[in-house]
Amino acid sequence: MTVLTTERLVLRDWTDEPADLARLFDIYSRPEVTRWLGAPGLPLTAPAQAAGRLAMWRERHAGHGGRYGTWAIEVRDTGVVAGTVLLKPLPGRDEGVPTEDIEVGWHLHPDSWGHGYATEAARAVATRELAAGTREVYAVVAPGNEASMAVARRLGMTHVGRRSDWYGGESLETFVLTAAGA
């Protein structure tokens, strides 16, 4: 299902089709991608784990009615999945309970770096969320991940320093995009 479209991209649900699962594995098995994520179970080490990752995302977002999700970024001209964009409530310090703070994030395959896809996809989902009435959207970035910090800045996000409010208290570079007039 298509969630949003931009000039160059289709943001859509990841599917359990073989091509999607193969690309998901290709992205999330790469140390150059997963080193910044700090997520349990990454990097993936076997192709069959891609289906488990997809099932986890579906379960996480099942009650969100499509407002939040972990979506594939597909390049319109080629049909290639460049990576993932996500929009979701940030997990709190205990990680089991989501907060009211909303996160935008992106994970791209190295063959799709440097094309502006992360910025374009993240801008689309963040803009939609702010238009829905959310006052602030956050990006949290592992210290040292200069490329993701550059994306946050291109989105017009303000760096507010390191915060440890989320993800079990991990200290993360925090950026915020505030709704106009908020």
C-alpha positions as a LaTeX table, in Angstrom:
\begin{tabular}{lrrr}
\hline
Residue & $x$ (\AA) & $y$ (\AA) & $z$ (\AA) \\
\hline
Met1 & 0.00 & 0.00 & 0.00 \\
Thr2 & 1.27 & 3.46 & $-0.91$ \\
Val3 & 1.50 & 5.79 & 2.08 \\
Leu4 & 2.81 & 8.96 & 0.40 \\
Thr5 & 4.38 & 10.00 & $-2.86$ \\
Thr6 & 6.92 & 12.72 & $-3.57$ \\
Glu7 & 8.42 & 14.02 & $-6.78$ \\
Arg8 & 10.85 & 11.09 & $-7.01$ \\
Leu9 & 9.68 & 8.57 & $-4.44$ \\
Val10 & 6.87 & 6.24 & $-3.45$ \\
Leu11 & 6.70 & 5.61 & 0.29 \\
Arg12 & 4.91 & 2.33 & 0.78 \\
Asp13 & 4.49 & $-0.63$ & 3.05 \\
Trp14 & 7.23 & $-3.21$ & 2.94 \\
Thr15 & 5.77 & $-6.45$ & 1.59 \\
Asp16 & 6.59 & $-10.09$ & 2.09 \\
Glu17 & 7.31 & $-10.45$ & $-1.63$ \\
Pro18 & 10.71 & $-12.09$ & $-2.29$ \\
Ala19 & 12.22 & $-8.93$ & $-3.84$ \\
Asp20 & 11.26 & $-6.79$ & $-0.82$ \\
Leu21 & 12.52 & $-9.35$ & 1.68 \\
Ala22 & 15.79 & $-9.71$ & $-0.24$ \\
Arg23 & 16.31 & $-5.93$ & $-0.26$ \\
Leu24 & 15.37 & $-5.65$ & 3.43 \\
Phe25 & 17.98 & $-8.30$ & 4.22 \\
Asp26 & 20.54 & $-6.57$ & 2.00 \\
Ile27 & 20.06 & $-3.27$ & 3.84 \\
Tyr28 & 19.87 & $-4.57$ & 7.41 \\
Ser29 & 22.71 & $-7.10$ & 7.08 \\
Arg30 & 25.22 & $-4.34$ & 6.27 \\
Pro31 & 27.45 & $-3.19$ & 9.15 \\
Glu32 & 27.82 & 0.25 & 7.53 \\
Val33 & 24.05 & 0.69 & 7.97 \\
Thr34 & 23.35 & $-1.15$ & 11.22 \\
Arg35 & 26.33 & 0.18 & 13.19 \\
Trp36 & 24.34 & 3.36 & 13.86 \\
Leu37 & 21.03 & 1.74 & 14.79 \\
Gly38 & 21.71 & 0.06 & 18.12 \\
Ala39 & 18.72 & $-2.23$ & 17.52 \\
Pro40 & 18.64 & $-5.76$ & 18.92 \\
Gly41 & 19.08 & $-8.45$ & 16.28 \\
Leu42 & 21.05 & $-6.28$ & 13.86 \\
Pro43 & 22.87 & $-6.81$ & 11.64 \\
Leu44 & 20.74 & $-9.57$ & 10.17 \\
Thr45 & 22.83 & $-12.67$ & 9.50 \\
Ala46 & 20.45 & $-14.89$ & 7.49 \\
Pro47 & 17.98 & $-13.97$ & 4.74 \\
Ala48 & 15.10 & $-15.66$ & 6.63 \\
Gln49 & 15.48 & $-13.02$ & 9.36 \\
Ala50 & 14.08 & $-10.36$ & 7.00 \\
Ala51 & 10.57 & $-11.81$ & 7.37 \\
Gly52 & 10.93 & $-11.63$ & 11.16 \\
Arg53 & 12.00 & $-7.99$ & 10.99 \\
Leu54 & 9.00 & $-7.18$ & 8.77 \\
Ala55 & 6.64 & $-9.01$ & 11.16 \\
Met56 & 8.05 & $-7.01$ & 14.08 \\
Trp57 & 7.43 & $-3.73$ & 12.25 \\
Arg58 & 3.89 & $-4.76$ & 11.35 \\
Glu59 & 3.14 & $-5.69$ & 14.95 \\
Arg60 & 4.65 & $-2.45$ & 16.24 \\
His61 & 2.42 & $-0.34$ & 13.99 \\
Ala62 & $-0.72$ & $-2.51$ & 13.93 \\
Gly63 & $-2.74$ & $-0.13$ & 16.11 \\
His64 & $-1.64$ & 3.08 & 14.42 \\
Gly65 & $-4.11$ & 3.08 & 11.53 \\
Gly66 & $-1.41$ & 3.94 & 8.99 \\
Arg67 & $-0.38$ & 7.16 & 10.74 \\
Tyr68 & 2.89 & 5.65 & 11.94 \\
Gly69 & 4.98 & 3.02 & 10.28 \\
Thr70 & 8.26 & 1.70 & 8.94 \\
Trp71 & 7.95 & 2.10 & 5.18 \\
Ala72 & 9.94 & 1.25 & 2.07 \\
Ile73 & 11.35 & 4.17 & 0.06 \\
Glu74 & 10.92 & 3.21 & $-3.59$ \\
Val75 & 12.49 & 5.28 & $-6.37$ \\
Arg76 & 9.73 & 6.01 & $-8.91$ \\
Asp77 & 11.95 & 5.93 & $-12.01$ \\
Thr78 & 13.64 & 2.60 & $-11.27$ \\
Gly79 & 11.40 & 0.74 & $-8.80$ \\
Val80 & 14.47 & 0.15 & $-6.62$ \\
Val81 & 13.88 & 0.27 & $-2.87$ \\
Ala82 & 16.43 & 2.79 & $-1.62$ \\
Gly83 & 15.77 & 2.10 & 2.05 \\
Thr84 & 13.38 & 2.73 & 4.90 \\
Val85 & 11.70 & 5.79 & 6.38 \\
Leu86 & 9.98 & 5.54 & 9.73 \\
Leu87 & 7.62 & 7.66 & 11.76 \\
Lys88 & 6.68 & 6.41 & 15.21 \\
Pro89 & 6.33 & 7.27 & 18.87 \\
Leu90 & 9.76 & 7.20 & 20.50 \\
Pro91 & 10.19 & 4.42 & 23.06 \\
Gly92 & 10.88 & 5.72 & 26.57 \\
Arg93 & 13.70 & 4.93 & 28.92 \\
Asp94 & 12.12 & 1.56 & 29.73 \\
Glu95 & 11.76 & 0.90 & 25.96 \\
Gly96 & 8.51 & $-1.00$ & 26.52 \\
Val97 & 6.26 & 2.03 & 26.66 \\
Pro98 & 6.07 & 4.52 & 23.81 \\
Thr99 & 6.23 & 8.20 & 24.65 \\
Glu100 & 4.17 & 10.98 & 23.08 \\
Asp101 & 7.31 & 12.20 & 21.28 \\
Ile102 & 7.29 & 11.34 & 17.57 \\
Glu103 & 10.42 & 10.22 & 15.73 \\
Val104 & 11.28 & 10.40 & 12.07 \\
Gly105 & 14.14 & 8.21 & 10.89 \\
Trp106 & 15.75 & 6.78 & 7.78 \\
His107 & 17.98 & 3.85 & 6.87 \\
Leu108 & 19.24 & 3.68 & 3.30 \\
His109 & 21.19 & 1.11 & 1.33 \\
Pro110 & 24.70 & 2.41 & 0.52 \\
Asp111 & 23.88 & 2.29 & $-3.21$ \\
Ser112 & 21.24 & 4.95 & $-2.53$ \\
Trp113 & 23.34 & 7.30 & $-0.40$ \\
Gly114 & 24.00 & 10.80 & $-1.70$ \\
His115 & 20.84 & 11.19 & $-3.82$ \\
Gly116 & 18.71 & 13.13 & $-1.31$ \\
Tyr117 & 16.25 & 10.26 & $-0.87$ \\
Ala118 & 16.44 & 10.26 & 2.94 \\
Thr119 & 15.75 & 13.98 & 3.09 \\
Glu120 & 12.89 & 13.79 & 0.59 \\
Ala121 & 11.21 & 10.82 & 2.31 \\
Ala122 & 11.68 & 12.15 & 5.85 \\
Arg123 & 10.39 & 15.59 & 4.84 \\
Ala124 & 7.21 & 14.03 & 3.42 \\
Val125 & 6.33 & 12.01 & 6.53 \\
Ala126 & 7.35 & 14.77 & 8.98 \\
Thr127 & 5.33 & 17.38 & 7.08 \\
Arg128 & 2.29 & 15.13 & 7.10 \\
Glu129 & 2.66 & 14.52 & 10.84 \\
Leu130 & 2.99 & 18.21 & 11.66 \\
Ala131 & $-0.06$ & 18.95 & 9.49 \\
Ala132 & $-1.97$ & 16.36 & 11.56 \\
Gly133 & $-1.42$ & 18.49 & 14.67 \\
Thr134 & 1.75 & 17.13 & 16.21 \\
Arg135 & 3.76 & 20.07 & 17.55 \\
Glu136 & 7.25 & 18.55 & 17.26 \\
Val137 & 8.93 & 15.73 & 15.36 \\
Tyr138 & 12.30 & 14.44 & 16.55 \\
Ala139 & 15.24 & 12.75 & 14.90 \\
Val140 & 17.62 & 10.94 & 17.23 \\
Val141 & 21.04 & 10.09 & 15.87 \\
Ala142 & 23.91 & 8.03 & 17.22 \\
Pro143 & 26.88 & 10.26 & 18.06 \\
Gly144 & 29.31 & 10.19 & 15.16 \\
Asn145 & 26.71 & 9.53 & 12.46 \\
Glu146 & 27.53 & 12.68 & 10.53 \\
Ala147 & 25.52 & 11.69 & 7.45 \\
Ser148 & 22.26 & 11.36 & 9.41 \\
Met149 & 22.94 & 14.57 & 11.29 \\
Ala150 & 23.37 & 16.29 & 7.91 \\
Val151 & 19.98 & 14.93 & 6.78 \\
Ala152 & 18.36 & 16.30 & 9.95 \\
Arg153 & 19.88 & 19.71 & 9.27 \\
Arg154 & 18.71 & 19.64 & 5.62 \\
Leu155 & 15.22 & 18.99 & 6.96 \\
Gly156 & 15.46 & 22.27 & 8.87 \\
Met157 & 15.63 & 20.50 & 12.22 \\
Thr158 & 17.26 & 22.25 & 15.15 \\
His159 & 20.01 & 20.41 & 17.03 \\
Val160 & 19.14 & 20.50 & 20.73 \\
Gly161 & 22.18 & 18.54 & 21.96 \\
Arg162 & 22.40 & 15.06 & 23.35 \\
Arg163 & 19.39 & 13.69 & 25.17 \\
Ser164 & 18.78 & 10.39 & 26.94 \\
Asp165 & 14.98 & 10.48 & 27.26 \\
Trp166 & 14.39 & 7.54 & 24.91 \\
Tyr167 & 15.71 & 4.15 & 23.85 \\
Gly168 & 16.58 & 2.97 & 27.32 \\
Gly169 & 18.46 & 6.14 & 28.23 \\
Glu170 & 20.96 & 5.95 & 25.38 \\
Ser171 & 22.64 & 9.32 & 24.82 \\
Leu172 & 21.65 & 10.43 & 21.31 \\
Glu173 & 22.13 & 13.57 & 19.26 \\
Thr174 & 18.66 & 15.07 & 19.16 \\
Phe175 & 17.11 & 17.23 & 16.46 \\
Val176 & 13.62 & 18.73 & 16.48 \\
Leu177 & 11.32 & 20.12 & 13.82 \\
Thr178 & 8.58 & 22.33 & 15.27 \\
Ala179 & 5.25 & 23.07 & 13.63 \\
Ala180 & 4.83 & 26.63 & 12.39 \\
Gly181 & 3.18 & 28.70 & 15.09 \\
Ala182 & 3.76 & 26.10 & 17.81 \\
\hline
\end{tabular}
